């Protein structure tokens, strides 16, 4: 087991500033309390030092359009230079130069200024000419850091390969050698990478490790004693449902809560904001905050204050305010959502055994285990009849809420109704019960669902939602294996949040999922929902994770696809670089991305502009959590 640490489980410190001594490439990050104001002028000077050619063109231009014209001339020449034979840059550094030039041209393009309603070029031009008093909005350090790195990238000074030595033209030693000599030289490199991976993996224990199993056995016994129950009750999912924790009192008696966590839960329950935790999931939490491995578990169910405040403020209109995916506009009939030609979502159950804070459909759920949550058979039958009239739909995702909480009789009737439709060849069952209530997977439930899994005719697939290796337990493993023995497969949809985004944290999850029989399926970029902004991670980080961490795993461990869900339209595959592009940097350091719909090259559907969270703010949060920010220095070059 790794050494216990308290660096991941402390309340987020706010407000707090990061003092970056030089920059995120070469120096440490020092957290200073109380609030420390950064040396803004030092960052500004570093910006101009990053690329003197750009600085002088901005400074000498008498008009904004003159600056734009001068920069386009400079960028075109810079792009041509990377193709010169006598250019001393490494070919991979040249690729970075070309990408940075492409992004810079996009940012200073008038059409993108028009579409986003802002001009990064105008801000840069006024800063270069010492006209800060004319800025429409204060320009943040995050904005400056974006352009410090972009300017360096354009000049071929990204420092991406800084760890070993500056990359220049040449052939690595192992490619100059032959036979075993070549193999041994290559082995040194691979062993070094492999040891780095293992070092990170040790930071993120799974619930299958012996020490963790022991802690949780103690947690289970303490919870059973609290509710005056016995071990046989623990294996009965109905007992867990009857004892779902709905307020702060049992938590205060059973685990240590921070002042912020206690206040948020109390305010949420007072204002009837959905809140609930199963006793089983509570047993996954460390008793003491100082242990710190359970940060992702707590974050799933304990809401941050700003979430509670916004949900309270919009309690009456949350259906319109928090419906990020626009399901109101993509539901042709009640209980059905459709965004693709061959797929439809069916929502027969509108609650869960516990509430995930950043749920996509938090606007639909009134309370945990709401007795009014089950949709009547008449409405379901109308949805089934509608599906019969649309033969292009062959894949149905049953979700909610969590339909895994429905009783077996309800599920059997639902599956029978769908199985009668000839053109439906797959039924996906979306449920988080393998993670939060694995004892729900009784022999009876598995038998009921597997009856409709007919190889060659119809597939039944279980779609679940593990977020962290710490959620993977012997109980979860047993539930998954029980499902797998029937021939049904289990797939995982991970939401990429600040709680699982540290170096190799999601890679460790993928590895551990495969070991219990779960296939990684999708990794979702966080929805751009303002109430869950604390959990959000820049798109650049998910791209970096995919290239620098997931890519190092064997292919079977990285079968998931990183995606961004475009409101009303559906998934944009983030690995498909041609389907999204960075178009602007806002004064606060946020990137603006233009996402193209999946219909691209099929139908002329308009793109969607999305404002991301600033990379600088994310790196500050990682620093609060004890991360070495230098480890993330290449994040700026993922566009």
DRENDREN-505448 format. One record per residue (C-alpha): x, y, z; residue in three letters. Coordinates in steps of 0.02 Angstrom, whole numbers, plus 50000, padded with zeros to 5 digits. Layout:
// DRENDREN-505448
XYZAla
...
// end
This chain:
// DRENDREN-505448
500005000050000Unk
500615017649965Unk
500965029350108Unk
499425038050175Unk
499245055850119Unk
498065070050153Unk
498425079849995Unk
496935074349894Unk
495535075250020Unk
495645092650093Unk
494325105450054Unk
494735115449901Unk
495605131149963Unk
494805146649893Unk
495295159849858Unk
497115155149834Unk
498435160549712Unk
499885150849640Unk
501575159049640Unk
502475152249488Unk
504295156549513Unk
504745155349329Unk
503535144949229Unk
502705127949229Unk
504055119949124Unk
505575121649233Unk
505125126949409Unk
504125121449558Unk
502455128449608Unk
502355135749782Unk
500655137249864Unk
500555152749971Unk
499255156250105Unk
498375167450135Unk
497955174649965Unk
499505179249868Unk
499425190949721Unk
500555185449578Unk
501805197049499Unk
500795201549345Unk
502175212149268Unk
503375197449277Unk
502165186749178Unk
501925200649052Unk
503795202249028Unk
503935183449006Unk
502595184548872Unk
503615196748767Unk
505215186948796Unk
504355171248731Unk
504385178248554Unk
505205194948520Unk
504655194948338Unk
502825194348386Unk
503065207248523Unk
503885219948407Unk
502545217648274Unk
501195220748402Unk
502095235548479Unk
502455244248313Unk
500735241848237Unk
499745258048245Unk
498065249748219Unk
497295233048263Unk
497125228448081Unk
498925233048052Unk
499425221048191Unk
498355207348116Unk
499115209547944Unk
500885209748013Unk
500595193948115Unk
499855184547968Unk
501415188947868Unk
502535183048009Unk
501575166648034Unk
501615162447849Unk
503505164947846Unk
503715154848006Unk
502715140547931Unk
503775140447774Unk
505365140147878Unk
504965123247956Unk
505075115747782Unk
506835122347750Unk
508175108947734Unk
509385118247846Unk
508115120447986Unk
508905113248143Unk
507265109048231Unk
506815090948265Unk
505415084948151Unk
504255082648301Unk
504605100448358Unk
504175106148182Unk
502495097448200Unk
502185107548358Unk
502675123548267Unk
501425120048127Unk
500045116148253Unk
500385131948353Unk
500375142448194Unk
498715134848143Unk
497965138948313Unk
498665156648316Unk
497975160248143Unk
496285154148201Unk
496315164948358Unk
496705181048263Unk
495445177348127Unk
494095190948115Unk
492715178048092Unk
493145169848258Unk
493165186648344Unk
491435189848274Unk
490755172848326Unk
491465173248502Unk
491185191748535Unk
492975194548593Unk
494695197948522Unk
496255190548599Unk
497265200148470Unk
496535216648530Unk
497055212348707Unk
498815207448653Unk
499005223048546Unk
498485234648687Unk
499605225748812Unk
501095227348695Unk
500765246048674Unk
500515248948862Unk
498695253348840Unk
498025242148980Unk
496825255849033Unk
495895253248868Unk
495585234548894Unk
493745230448896Unk
494075217149029Unk
495535213049143Unk
496705200449063Unk
497145186249181Unk
498785177049211Unk
497915162049132Unk
497735171948971Unk
499565176948976Unk
500115158949006Unk
499125153048854Unk
500075165148743Unk
501765162748827Unk
501655144748774Unk
500875148148605Unk
502225161048565Unk
503565148648615Unk
502755135048513Unk
502735145848357Unk
504595149348382Unk
505025130848400Unk
505395132548586Unk
503995122248662Unk
505185112648776Unk
504075097348760Unk
505625086248756Unk
506515095948892Unk
506625081049014Unk
508115073148928Unk
508935085648813Unk
508415098048682Unk
507775088348532Unk
508735091848374Unk
508975082848211Unk
509755065948233Unk
509435047548254Unk
509245039548427Unk
510595027148476Unk
509465011948473Unk
509035015448290Unk
510865016348243Unk
511214999148317Unk
510694981848261Unk
510194965448341Unk
510324963248529Unk
511314979248549Unk
509854988848475Unk
508614979148581Unk
509584982348743Unk
509715000948706Unk
507845001448674Unk
507494991548833Unk
508275005048939Unk
507045017648871Unk
505545006148890Unk
506025000749066Unk
506185019049116Unk
504435022749050Unk
503745007049131Unk
504465011249302Unk
503705028649289Unk
501995020949257Unk
502155009449407Unk
502695023849518Unk
501085033049478Unk
499985017549490Unk
500535015049671Unk
499735031749714Unk
497995025349672Unk
497545009449766Unk
496034999349715Unk
494754991949833Unk
495484974749797Unk
497064977949897Unk
497154968750062Unk
497364984150172Unk
495874992650092Unk
494804976950109Unk
495234976650294Unk
494784994950320Unk
493134992650233Unk
492694977250332Unk
492884988150486Unk
491815001550404Unk
490464988750364Unk
490404982450542Unk
490295000150610Unk
488855004350490Unk
487924988250534Unk
488094991850719Unk
487465009550691Unk
485895003150606Unk
485734988250724Unk
485874975950580Unk
486864959950546Unk
487994953050409Unk
486574944650316Unk
485714961650301Unk
487264968350214Unk
487034956050070Unk
485214961150046Unk
485084975849926Unk
483354979749993Unk
484104983050165Unk
485304995750087Unk
483865004249996Unk
482865005450158Unk
484355013350245Unk
484955025550113Unk
485755040350203Unk
484795056150165Unk
485555069050283Unk
487165073350373Unk
486785065150541Unk
487315047050503Unk
488845053450411Unk
489405063750559Unk
489235048550670Unk
490145036750552Unk
491515046550460Unk
492455062650479Unk
491735076950376Unk
492525093650340Unk
491585109250392Unk
491225113050209Unk
490535095650175Unk
489415096250329Unk
488735113450285Unk
488405108550103Unk
487455092650150Unk
486435101850282Unk
485955115650160Unk
485555103050023Unk
484365093050130Unk
483575108750202Unk
483205115050026Unk
482655097849961Unk
484115096349842Unk
484245077749795Unk
485495069149910Unk
485765050949956Unk
487135038149990Unk
486925019350005Unk
487685011350161Unk
488775000850046Unk
489485016249958Unk
489755024650127Unk
490835009750175Unk
492015014550032Unk
492415031050117Unk
493935032650229Unk
493415035450408Unk
494675049550429Unk
494975063950310Unk
496855062150334Unk
496895045450242Unk
496425053950080Unk
496165039749956Unk
494265041949948Unk
494235059449871Unk
493365053249713Unk
492105043149813Unk
491615057949922Unk
491545069649773Unk
490275058349689Unk
488955061249822Unk
489435075949934Unk
488975091849841Unk
490095107349844Unk
489295123449911Unk
489125131849741Unk
488165116749675Unk
486935117949819Unk
486755136749799Unk
486375135749612Unk
485195120949629Unk
484285130249767Unk
484175146249666Unk
483465137049515Unk
482405124249606Unk
480845129149508Unk
481645131349336Unk
483075118849344Unk
482305108649202Unk
482765122549082Unk
484325129649167Unk
485275113249195Unk
484745103249043Unk
486455105148960Unk
486135091848828Unk
484495099648774Unk
483455084048805Unk
481895094748804Unk
482245097848620Unk
482745079948576Unk
481295070448653Unk
480015066548518Unk
478925057648646Unk
478935056848836Unk
480295045448908Unk
481235044648740Unk
482775054648687Unk
483515052948513Unk
485075061148439Unk
485675047748317Unk
484865038048174Unk
485095020748250Unk
484995024048437Unk
483675029748560Unk
483675032348748Unk
482225025848852Unk
481995032649029Unk
480755022049127Unk
481385026349302Unk
481755043749364Unk
482785041449523Unk
484285032049592Unk
484845022749748Unk
486045037149775Unk
486325053949692Unk
487885058049590Unk
488265076549606Unk
488725079549425Unk
487345068949349Unk
486865074249173Unk
485035073149223Unk
485095081249394Unk
483715092749333Unk
482515077949317Unk
482755069549486Unk
481715076249631Unk
482395065349772Unk
483345049349804Unk
482205034049785Unk
480725045149742Unk
479165034249761Unk
478405043049609Unk
479915039449499Unk
479275024349404Unk
478495028849238Unk
476785020849216Unk
476575006249097Unk
475405016248987Unk
476765029148952Unk
478075015648925Unk
476915006548805Unk
476695022648707Unk
478585024048694Unk
478715005848639Unk
477385008848506Unk
478345024048447Unk
479935013548432Unk
478995000948326Unk
478615014848203Unk
480465019148181Unk
481345003848108Unk
483015012848089Unk
483225012248278Unk
484084996048326Unk
485005000448486Unk
484045005348644Unk
484875012448799Unk
483795010148954Unk
484325023249080Unk
483585036149196Unk
483885038549343Unk
484495021049376Unk
483335007449308Unk
484364994749406Unk
483274999349557Unk
481684993849470Unk
481024977149530Unk
481274961449428Unk
479464960449371Unk
479514978149301Unk
481144974749212Unk
480524958449139Unk
478974966749067Unk
480034980948996Unk
481294969248914Unk
479914958248846Unk
479074973448768Unk
480684978848683Unk
481154961148630Unk
479524960048531Unk
480164973748414Unk
481044964748272Unk
482244978648225Unk
482974980648399Unk
484594970648402Unk
485374977848560Unk
484704983048730Unk
485934992548837Unk
485534993349021Unk
486305008849101Unk
486495006749289Unk
487725011649424Unk
487184997549540Unk
488774987249509Unk
489715001949587Unk
488535008349723Unk
487454993049760Unk
488274977249690Unk
487184965749796Unk
485744970949682Unk
486434958449555Unk
485554943449625Unk
485434926849534Unk
483624931249496Unk
484044948049415Unk
485444940749311Unk
484324926649253Unk
482944938949207Unk
484044949949099Unk
485084936249021Unk
483514928048953Unk
483444941948824Unk
485274940348775Unk
485184929548620Unk
486834928448525Unk
486564931248340Unk
484884939348370Unk
484964951848513Unk
486304958148631Unk
486004963748809Unk
487444974348874Unk
487684982049046Unk
488344999849046Unk
489005005849213Unk
489995020349285Unk
491575017349387Unk
492505033549418Unk
494035027849515Unk
495015012349559Unk
494515015149740Unk
492735010149692Unk
493294993049629Unk
492924980649768Unk
492724961749791Unk
490834964449791Unk
490894974049628Unk
492034960849551Unk
490834946949602Unk
489344956149528Unk
490254959049363Unk
490824941049352Unk
489064934849386Unk
488454945149239Unk
489884939649126Unk
489554921249157Unk
487884922949068Unk
488734929548910Unk
488234947748938Unk
489634960548935Unk
489924975149053Unk
490564991848989Unk
491135007349082Unk
490795025649050Unk
492005036449147Unk
491715055049172Unk
493385063949168Unk
493395075549319Unk
494655084049430Unk
494465068849545Unk
495195056249422Unk
496255067249309Unk
497965066749393Unk
499385058449301Unk
498965040149266Unk
497435040549380Unk
496225035849241Unk
497495024049165Unk
497525014449330Unk
495625013749327Unk
495635006149152Unk
496874992849205Unk
495894988249361Unk
494244987849266Unk
494904975349143Unk
495494964149284Unk
493714962449351Unk
492944960149179Unk
492354977649133Unk
492784985048962Unk
493195003748959Unk
491925011148837Unk
491845030148843Unk
492795043648936Unk
491675058848941Unk
492305076448953Unk
491325084749094Unk
489705092949040Unk
489835111749038Unk
488575113549180Unk
488925128849285Unk
488345120649448Unk
489715107449433Unk
491105118649371Unk
492235113549516Unk
492365096149442Unk
492795101549266Unk
494445098249179Unk
495115107249024Unk
494905097848861Unk
496795099248839Unk
497015087948990Unk
495935073848921Unk
496905074848758Unk
498545074548853Unk
497965059648957Unk
497485050048802Unk
499165052848717Unk
500395052348862Unk
499585040048983Unk
498225029248905Unk
499315026848751Unk
500625018148858Unk
499405004448911Unk
499094988448811Unk
497714990248683Unk
496434980148780Unk
496614992048928Unk
496215007548825Unk
494685002848726Unk
493745018448782Unk
493475033448670Unk
493665051348737Unk
492145061448688Unk
491315078348710Unk
489425078648709Unk
488785092748600Unk
487105099348665Unk
485615093148564Unk
486755084448438Unk
487795070948522Unk
489575064848539Unk
491085073148461Unk
492585061348463Unk
494015071248537Unk
495345060448455Unk
494665066048287Unk
495635082348283Unk
494775087648123Unk
493095088248214Unk
493555101948336Unk
494685117048337Unk
495215130448458Unk
494605147448400Unk
494885159848541Unk
495625163348713Unk
494535173848828Unk
495265186748947Unk
495065174749095Unk
496125161649006Unk
494695150748947Unk
494885142748777Unk
493435143148657Unk
493225127648549Unk
492195125348393Unk
491465107848391Unk
490845100248231Unk
489345088448238Unk
489435069848201Unk
488465073548041Unk
489985082547969Unk
490225077547785Unk
488455070347789Unk
487335085147829Unk
487745103847849Unk
487325105248035Unk
488055121048116Unk
489525119048237Unk
489425122748423Unk
490555134748519Unk
491065129248693Unk
491965139348828Unk
493165128148923Unk
493865130249099Unk
495565139149102Unk
497095127649103Unk
497945139249228Unk
496505137349353Unk
496575118549335Unk
498445118249367Unk
498165128849523Unk
496945115749585Unk
498185101849553Unk
499495111549650Unk
498285112749797Unk
498175093749789Unk
500045091849800Unk
500425088349617Unk
502065093149533Unk
501445104949400Unk
502995102049296Unk
502315084649261Unk
500895092749163Unk
501915105649066Unk
501445099048893Unk
499585102148925Unk
499685119248841Unk
500085111248673Unk
498535100448661Unk
497265109648557Unk
// end
